[in-house]
Amino acid sequence: MSYDPIIEAFSIKDRPKMHILDVRVADAFGRDHAPRSVRVPIEDWEVAARSGETSFDNMDYWQKAITELGIGEEGVVLVYDDGQMTEAARAWFILQYCGVETFILNGGWRVIAGRPELLDAARPLEGGSFKAVPGAGRVGLADRRILKGQIGSDVRIFDARTRGEFDGEDLRPCSSCGCKRGAPSPITMG
């Protein structure tokens, strides 16, 4: 079955029960946000994903973080950011990896700003228990050992960082910088 993680604002009405997550910076969320949306502390999630104590090996951390957003076992999640879809994609990956069916709003906040009727049909589900299961969603991880064993085969490695991250200008909270040897240049979207 085909799966497209991107959802258009006009099709939200076809999925009436959704948790709505805002992945913009706190100041932007504080100024305005979608009705019934909850802010994802993506800056904390980025640090946690790279930390030895809270990386993706620590499902207790992710289960707590996801449950704190009001997400339970049922329903789907809609994430949106400022329209760049970078932060929304990061949240999408984490949620999917932990087993939460998640979609990214195409165009982000700018397509719904001032148009709350677009989200009127999206009724939040009751929170509840959530059990984070690594790799339960549509995405997975490959560790360095597995990846190293696949180099030279027909596996393709894509570097999905921004141009600034690739060039080492935007290091975010990580210890590596610059491109990985042999990785193709990141694709930039216009």
Secondary structure, 3 states (H helix, E strand, C coil): CCCCCEECHHHHHHCCEEEEEECCCHHHHHHCCCCCCEECCHHHHHHHHHCCCCCCCCHHHHHHHHHCCCCCCCCEEEEECCCCCHHHHHHHHHHHHCCCCEEEECCCHHHHCCCHHHHCCCECCCCCCCCCCCCCCCCCCCCHHHHHHHCCCCCCCCCCCCHHHHHCCCCCCCCCCCCCCCCCCCCCCC
